[in-house]
Amino acid sequence: MRIVQAIGFLLLLALLYGCKSVPLERQLDSSLRKADQVGADQLPVAIEPVHSPFFKHSFARPIFPDRRDTVLAGAQDIQLKIDQLAAMGGGVLVLQMGHHHSGRIQLKSNINLHLEKGAILEFKSEIADFLPVVFTRNEGVELYSLGACIYANGAKNIAITGSGKLIGPGAGTMREKTMTHDVIENIVDSKTPVENRIYDGKTADFIFPPALIAPINCQDVWIEGLHLERSAFWNVVPTYCERVVIRGLTIQSVGIQRGDGIDIESSKNVLVEYCTLHTGDDCIAIKAGRGYDGLRVNRPSENIVVRYCLSAEGHGGFTIGSETAGMVKQVYVHDCVFTGTDVGIRFKTRRPRGGGGEKIRFENIRMDVQHSALRWDMLGQALHVGQQASRDFKVEKNALTPRFSTIELKNIYIGSSSDCIKVEGIPESPLEHVRFERIFGRGTRYLSLKDAQNMLINDSEFICEMPEVDSLGVAELKQKNVTVVNPK
C-alpha cells in the first residue's frame, strides 16, 4: 500500500513539474475561451451567478404583470399600445413578425417590449419624429435633445427582449443636422442651466442624435436577444440606472462614426454578457460624465461585470472613458474575446475631462488586435484638447485632472498586436498601481511607458521584435519572472 502511495505521489510531482514546464503561451491558449465559445450565439437561457471581487449582487430575470397585447406589422401605433398597457399596470407588448416603422418610443414602468422572431422595428429619420425634446446625456453632458429611439426616464422594471431587429434612422434631417463641427464641451456651456440647453434643430440649427436604446434614471432594466443595426449614435446607453442586465445582443455599426456598441454611463450594478459586437467605434465602454458638467453631477459607474462577450470589430474591445468625471470603479471584465479590434483593453481620458478610474480587474481575456493590446491614453489628441495633448505642456493639478489607479490584469493572451503594453500617463497625474500577471504577448513592441509609477509585471512571456523597454517619467517598475524574446 505504501509503495502504491509513493508511486502516486511521484506521479503527482511529475505532473506538477510537467505543467510548470509548459510555456505560458500554450497554457493560456488551451485554457482561455475562444471566439466560438462566447458572444450572442452562446447565450444560455438561465443567468449564471455573478462573482465579482468588488461587490455582491444577484441579477434575476424580471417579472411582468400577466397581461399581453400585440402590434401587427405596419398597422398600429406602438407608443399608443405601450401607454394603454401601462395605464392598466403593465405587461408584455409583442411586436409580431414583419416590418414596423416608428418615431421615438418611450417605455413605461412594468413594460416588456418584445420583438418576436422576424419582427423588424425601423425608426424614422426626421427630427419631427423625435420631438418634443427630452432630457438626456450626450457624450457625458446633460441637455435636452432627441434622446433615444427607445427611451425611458424614471421608469422601473422595464425590458426590451426577443430575437427581432432594431434598425436606426436612415437618411433625413436628423443625420443632416447632427452636430459634428466641434467637441460638445465647446458647444454646451457648463454654466448654462440644463433646462436651457435645448437642441431641437430650431433653437439651435443642429441636434444631438439619438442613441438606439437609452434609458435614463431607471431601475431594473433588462435588454436581451436583439439585433441592432444602423445606429445614428451610440447603440445601448443606460444612464443613471441601477440594476441593469444586457445580454445576448448582436450589434452591427461598422462604418458609423461614433457607433459605439454598449456604453454604461454613470450606472450601478450592471451585468453585460454574451454580446457580439461589430462596431464603428468602441465595442463596450464605461463612462461617467464629462468635464465640469460631469463633476457637477458626480455620479460614478460602479459595480459592473462584463463577461463572455465577443468584440469582433471596433476601435476598442473594452474601453474605460474617455468621459470619466464621476469616476469608474469596481469593474470586473472576464472571459471575453477580442478579434480584430484596433485596441484590446483601452483606458482613455483627457486632461480636461476629470475623474478617472480605480479598482478595475481584467481576467481570462484572449485578443488579436491591430494596434495596442493593453493601452492607456490619458493625454488625447490636439484635435480635442489643443496643447494639453502634449506631455511637455505644463499643467498644474486641478479639478479636471483625471487619475487611473489600482488596476489588475491576469491571464491575458495577446495573439497579435503592434504594442503589447503602451502607457501614456500624465506628468501631473501618473498612472499608478497596475499589476500585470500571467500575460502572454506577441507583438512588434513589448513595453512603452510614459508617466507611470508602481507598475508590476509578473510571471509573463512576450515575443516581440522590439523587446526593449521604452520609458520616460517612470518610477518603480518591477518585472518578476518575465521573459521577452525576439522571434528573429
C-alpha positions in Angstrom: 0.0 0.0 0.0 2.8 2.4 0.9 4.5 1.6 -2.4 1.4 2.5 -4.3 1.0 5.7 -2.3 4.7 6.6 -3.0 4.2 5.9 -6.8 1.1 8.1 -6.8 3.0 10.9 -5.0 5.9 10.7 -7.5 3.4 10.7 -10.4 1.8 13.8 -8.9 5.1 15.6 -8.6 5.9 14.7 -12.2 2.6 16.0 -13.4 3.1 19.3 -11.5 6.7 19.6 -12.7 5.5 19.0 -16.3 2.8 21.7 -16.0 5.4 24.2 -14.9 7.5 23.4 -17.9 4.6 24.1 -20.4 5.1 27.5 -22.0 2.7 30.2 -20.8 1.5 30.7 -24.4 0.3 27.1 -24.6 -1.2 27.2 -21.1 -3.3 30.2 -21.8 -4.1 29.2 -25.4 -5.6 25.9 -24.2 -7.4 27.3 -21.1 -9.0 30.5 -22.3 -12.3 30.7 -24.2 -12.1 31.1 -28.0 -14.3 33.2 -30.2 -16.8 30.4 -30.8 -17.3 30.0 -27.1 -18.5 33.5 -26.3 -20.9 36.0 -27.8 -24.6 36.1 -28.6 -24.7 32.6 -30.3 -23.7 31.1 -26.9 -26.4 32.8 -24.8 -27.9 30.4 -22.2 -31.5 30.7 -21.1 -30.7 30.9 -17.4 -28.4 33.6 -16.0 -25.4 32.3 -14.1 -24.5 33.7 -10.7 -22.2 36.7 -10.8 -18.9 36.6 -8.9 -17.0 39.9 -8.6 -14.0 40.6 -6.4 -15.6 44.0 -5.7 -19.3 43.6 -4.9 -22.1 41.1 -4.4 -25.4 41.3 -6.3 -27.9 38.8 -7.6 -29.2 39.5 -11.0 -32.6 38.0 -11.7 -34.9 37.9 -14.7 -37.7 40.5 -14.3 -41.3 39.5 -13.8 -44.1 41.4 -15.5 -47.9 41.5 -15.0 -49.8 38.7 -16.6 -51.1 40.9 -19.4 -50.3 40.7 -23.1 -51.0 42.8 -26.2 -49.7 42.6 -29.7 -48.8 45.0 -32.5 -49.4 43.9 -36.1 -46.7 44.8 -38.6 -47.2 48.2 -40.1 -50.7 48.7 -38.8 -50.7 50.1 -35.3 -49.2 52.8 -33.2 -46.6 51.2 -30.8 -46.5 54.2 -28.4 -50.3 54.2 -28.0 -50.2 50.5 -27.2 -47.5 51.0 -24.6 -49.4 53.8 -23.0 -52.6 51.7 -22.9 -50.8 48.8 -21.4 -49.0 51.0 -18.8 -52.4 52.5 -17.8 -53.6 49.0 -16.8 -50.5 48.3 -14.7 -48.1 47.0 -17.4 -47.4 43.7 -19.2 -45.8 42.4 -22.4 -46.2 44.1 -25.7 -45.3 41.9 -28.6 -44.3 43.2 -32.0 -45.3 40.5 -34.4 -43.3 39.3 -37.4 -42.9 41.8 -40.1 -41.8 45.4 -40.6 -42.7 48.1 -38.1 -42.0 51.8 -38.5 -41.9 54.3 -35.7 -40.7 57.6 -34.3 -39.3 57.7 -30.7 -40.8 55.1 -28.4 -40.9 55.8 -24.7 -41.1 52.8 -22.3 -43.1 53.0 -19.1 -42.8 51.1 -15.8 -43.6 47.4 -15.9 -43.5 47.1 -19.7 -41.6 44.5 -21.7 -41.4 45.4 -25.3 -40.8 42.1 -27.0 -39.8 41.6 -30.7 -40.7 38.1 -31.9 -38.5 36.3 -34.4 -38.8 38.1 -37.8 -40.0 41.4 -36.3 -38.1 44.4 -37.6 -38.5 47.8 -35.9 -37.1 50.6 -38.1 -37.0 54.1 -36.8 -38.0 57.2 -38.8 -35.3 59.7 -39.9 -36.8 63.2 -39.4 -36.2 65.4 -36.4 -40.0 65.9 -36.1 -40.4 62.2 -35.4 -38.4 62.6 -32.1 -39.9 65.8 -30.8 -40.6 67.2 -28.3 -37.0 67.1 -26.9 -36.4 65.0 -23.8 -33.8 65.1 -21.0 -30.8 63.1 -21.9 -27.0 62.9 -21.6 -24.9 63.1 -24.8 -21.2 62.3 -24.6 -21.3 62.9 -20.8 -23.1 66.3 -20.9 -26.7 66.8 -19.8 -29.1 68.5 -22.2 -32.4 68.4 -24.0 -32.4 66.9 -27.4 -33.8 63.8 -29.3 -32.9 61.3 -26.6 -33.1 57.8 -28.0 -35.1 55.7 -30.4 -36.2 53.6 -27.4 -36.2 55.9 -24.4 -37.3 55.8 -20.8 -37.0 58.3 -17.9 -37.6 57.3 -14.3 -39.2 54.0 -15.2 -39.0 50.8 -13.1 -39.0 47.2 -14.2 -38.6 47.6 -18.0 -37.4 45.3 -20.7 -36.7 45.1 -24.4 -36.4 41.5 -25.4 -36.8 39.0 -28.2 -34.9 37.9 -31.3 -36.1 40.6 -33.6 -34.2 43.5 -35.1 -33.9 47.2 -34.4 -32.8 49.5 -37.3 -31.8 53.1 -36.6 -32.8 56.1 -38.7 -31.8 56.4 -42.3 -31.1 59.5 -44.4 -33.1 62.6 -43.4 -33.0 65.8 -41.4 -31.7 64.0 -38.2 -28.5 62.9 -39.8 -28.2 66.1 -41.8 -28.4 68.3 -38.7 -26.3 66.2 -36.3 -23.7 68.3 -34.5 -20.2 67.3 -35.9 -18.3 70.6 -36.1 -16.8 70.7 -32.6 -16.4 68.8 -29.3 -19.5 69.0 -27.1 -17.9 70.9 -24.2 -17.3 73.8 -26.6 -20.9 73.8 -27.7 -22.8 73.3 -24.4 -21.7 75.8 -21.8 -21.5 74.1 -18.4 -22.7 77.3 -16.8 -26.0 77.2 -18.7 -28.8 75.7 -16.7 -29.7 72.2 -18.0 -33.3 73.2 -18.7 -32.0 75.9 -21.1 -29.7 73.5 -23.1 -32.3 72.8 -25.9 -31.2 71.4 -29.2 -34.2 70.7 -31.3 -33.0 71.8 -34.8 -34.7 75.2 -34.3 -33.4 76.8 -31.1 -30.0 75.8 -32.5 -29.6 74.8 -36.1 -28.4 71.3 -35.1 -29.3 68.4 -32.9 -27.5 65.8 -30.8 -28.5 62.4 -32.4 -30.5 59.7 -30.5 -29.0 56.5 -29.3 -30.9 53.3 -30.2 -31.7 52.3 -26.7 -31.1 54.8 -23.8 -33.0 54.6 -20.5 -32.1 57.3 -18.0 -32.9 57.4 -14.3 -34.3 53.9 -14.5 -34.2 50.9 -12.2 -34.3 47.2 -13.1 -33.6 47.3 -16.8 -33.3 44.1 -18.9 -32.2 44.2 -22.6 -31.8 40.8 -24.2 -31.5 38.9 -27.5 -32.0 41.6 -30.1 -30.1 42.5 -33.3 -29.2 46.2 -33.6 -28.2 48.0 -36.9 -27.6 51.4 -38.4 -27.5 53.5 -35.2 -27.3 57.2 -35.6 -25.1 57.4 -32.5 -24.2 55.0 -29.6 -26.3 51.8 -29.6 -27.2 50.9 -26.0 -26.6 53.5 -23.2 -28.1 53.1 -19.7 -27.5 56.4 -17.9 -28.1 57.0 -14.2 -29.6 53.5 -14.0 -29.5 50.8 -11.3 -29.7 47.0 -11.7 -29.2 46.6 -15.5 -28.8 43.4 -17.4 -27.7 43.5 -21.1 -27.3 40.0 -22.6 -27.3 38.3 -26.0 -27.2 41.4 -28.2 -25.7 41.4 -31.7 -24.7 44.9 -32.7 -23.6 46.0 -36.2 -22.5 49.6 -36.6 -19.3 49.2 -38.7 -18.7 52.4 -40.7 -20.9 54.6 -38.4 -19.0 57.4 -36.8 -19.4 57.3 -33.0 -21.1 54.0 -33.5 -20.3 52.6 -30.0 -21.8 49.3 -29.1 -22.6 49.4 -25.4 -21.9 52.4 -23.2 -22.5 52.2 -19.4 -22.9 55.7 -18.2 -22.9 56.6 -14.5 -24.9 53.4 -13.6 -24.6 50.9 -10.8 -25.0 47.1 -10.5 -24.7 46.3 -14.2 -24.1 43.0 -16.0 -23.2 42.7 -19.7 -22.8 39.2 -21.0 -22.8 37.1 -24.2 -22.9 40.0 -26.6 -21.4 40.1 -30.1 -20.2 43.5 -31.4 -19.1 44.8 -34.8 -18.9 48.5 -34.2 -17.8 51.8 -35.8 -16.2 52.9 -32.6 -15.7 51.3 -29.1 -17.4 47.9 -28.6 -18.0 48.2 -24.9 -17.2 51.4 -22.9 -17.7 52.5 -19.4 -18.3 56.3 -18.9 -19.2 58.7 -16.1 -19.7 62.2 -17.3 -17.5 64.8 -19.0 -15.7 67.9 -17.7 -17.3 70.4 -15.4 -20.8 69.1 -16.1 -19.7 65.6 -15.1 -18.2 66.9 -11.9 -21.4 68.7 -11.1 -23.4 65.5 -11.5 -20.7 63.5 -9.8 -22.2 60.0 -10.4 -19.8 57.1 -10.9 -20.2 54.0 -13.0 -19.7 51.2 -10.4 -20.3 47.6 -9.6 -20.1 46.3 -13.2 -19.4 42.8 -14.6 -18.7 42.2 -18.3 -18.3 38.5 -19.3 -18.4 36.1 -22.3 -18.6 38.9 -24.9 -17.1 38.9 -28.4 -15.7 42.2 -29.7 -15.2 41.3 -33.3 -14.6 44.8 -34.9 -14.3 48.2 -33.4 -11.8 50.8 -32.1 -11.6 49.2 -28.6 -12.6 45.8 -27.5 -13.2 47.2 -24.0 -12.7 50.8 -23.1 -12.8 52.9 -19.9 -13.5 56.5 -20.9 -12.9 59.0 -22.2 -15.6 60.6 -20.1 -14.8 59.7 -16.5 -15.6 62.8 -14.4 -17.8 60.9 -11.9 -15.2 58.0 -11.7 -15.3 54.5 -13.0 -14.8 51.9 -10.2 -15.3 48.3 -9.2 -15.4 46.9 -12.7 -14.7 43.2 -13.4 -14.2 42.0 -17.0 -13.6 38.3 -17.6 -13.7 35.6 -20.2 -14.1 37.8 -23.2 -12.5 37.6 -26.7 -11.4 40.5 -28.9 -10.8 39.6 -32.6 -9.5 42.2 -35.0 -10.3 45.4 -32.9 -7.9 48.3 -33.2 -7.1 48.2 -29.5 -7.8 45.5 -27.0 -8.2 46.9 -23.5 -8.1 50.7 -23.5 -8.1 53.4 -20.8 -8.6 56.8 -22.3 -9.2 60.2 -20.8 -8.1 63.8 -21.3 -6.6 66.4 -19.1 -9.8 68.5 -19.1 -12.2 65.5 -18.7 -11.8 64.9 -14.9 -12.4 61.8 -12.7 -10.7 58.6 -13.8 -10.9 55.1 -12.5 -9.9 52.6 -9.8 -10.4 49.1 -8.6 -10.7 47.5 -12.1 -9.8 43.9 -12.9 -9.4 42.1 -16.2 -9.1 38.3 -16.2 -9.1 35.5 -18.8 -9.0 37.6 -21.9 -8.0 36.5 -25.4 -7.2 39.0 -28.1 -5.8 39.6 -31.6 -5.7 43.3 -32.3 -4.4 45.7 -35.0 -2.6 48.2 -32.7 -2.1 48.3 -29.0 -3.2 45.3 -26.8 -3.1 47.0 -23.4 -3.3 50.8 -23.8 -3.5 53.8 -21.5 -4.1 57.1 -23.4 -4.5 59.9 -20.9 -3.4 62.9 -22.9 -5.6 62.6 -26.0 -5.3 64.4 -29.3 -4.6 68.0 -30.1 -7.8 68.0 -32.2 -9.8 67.7 -29.0 -7.7 69.4 -26.3 -5.1 71.5 -28.1 -1.7 71.9 -26.5 -2.8 69.9 -23.5 -2.3 66.8 -25.6 1.5 67.2 -25.2 3.2 66.0 -22.1 5.6 68.9 -22.4 2.8 71.4 -22.0 2.9 72.2 -18.2 -0.4 71.8 -16.4 -1.0 72.1 -12.7 -3.3 69.6 -11.0 -6.8 70.9 -11.0 -10.4 69.7 -10.6 -10.3 68.3 -14.1 -7.1 66.3 -13.7 -8.0 62.6 -14.2 -6.4 59.7 -12.4 -6.2 55.9 -13.0 -5.1 53.6 -10.2 -5.4 50.1 -8.8 -5.8 48.0 -11.9 -5.2 44.3 -12.3 -4.8 42.3 -15.5 -4.4 38.5 -15.2 -4.4 35.6 -17.7 -4.3 37.7 -20.9 -3.4 36.1 -24.2 -2.3 38.5 -26.9 -2.0 36.6 -30.2 -1.0 39.6 -32.2 -0.5 43.4 -31.7 1.8 46.3 -32.5 2.3 47.2 -28.9 1.7 44.7 -26.2 1.7 47.3 -23.4 1.6 51.0 -24.1 1.1 53.7 -21.4 0.9 57.4 -21.9 0.1 58.8 -18.5 0.0 62.5 -17.4 3.1 64.1 -15.8 1.0 65.7 -13.1 -1.1 62.5 -12.6 0.9 59.4 -13.5 -0.8 56.0 -14.0 -0.2 54.1 -10.8 -0.6 50.7 -9.1 -1.1 48.5 -12.1 -0.3 44.8 -11.8 0.1 42.5 -14.9 0.2 38.8 -14.1 0.4 35.8 -16.5 0.4 37.9 -19.7 1.5 36.3 -22.9 2.0 38.8 -25.6 3.1 38.6 -29.2 3.7 41.9 -31.0 6.1 44.4 -32.5 7.0 46.2 -29.3 7.0 44.9 -25.8 6.6 47.8 -23.4 6.4 51.6 -23.7 5.8 53.6 -20.5 5.4 57.4 -20.0 4.5 58.9 -16.7 3.7 55.8 -14.6 4.6 54.5 -11.2 4.3 51.4 -9.1 4.0 49.0 -12.0 4.5 45.2 -11.6 4.8 42.7 -14.4 4.9 39.2 -13.1 5.1 35.6 -14.5 4.8 36.8 -18.1 6.2 36.0 -21.5 6.5 38.2 -24.6 7.7 37.5 -28.2 8.5 40.9 -29.7 10.7 42.3 -32.5 11.5 45.2 -30.2 12.0 43.7 -26.7 13.5 46.7 -25.0 11.6 48.9 -22.5 11.0 52.4 -23.7 10.3 54.6 -20.6 10.0 58.2 -19.6 8.9 59.6 -16.2 8.6 56.1 -14.7 9.1 55.2 -11.1 9.1 51.7 -9.5 8.7 49.4 -12.5 9.2 45.8 -11.3 9.5 42.8 -13.6 9.5 39.4 -11.9 9.9 36.2 -13.9 9.4 38.0 -17.2 10.8 36.6 -20.4 11.0 38.8 -23.5 12.5 37.3 -26.7 13.0 38.5 -30.3 11.5 35.9 -32.7 14.3 36.7 -35.1 
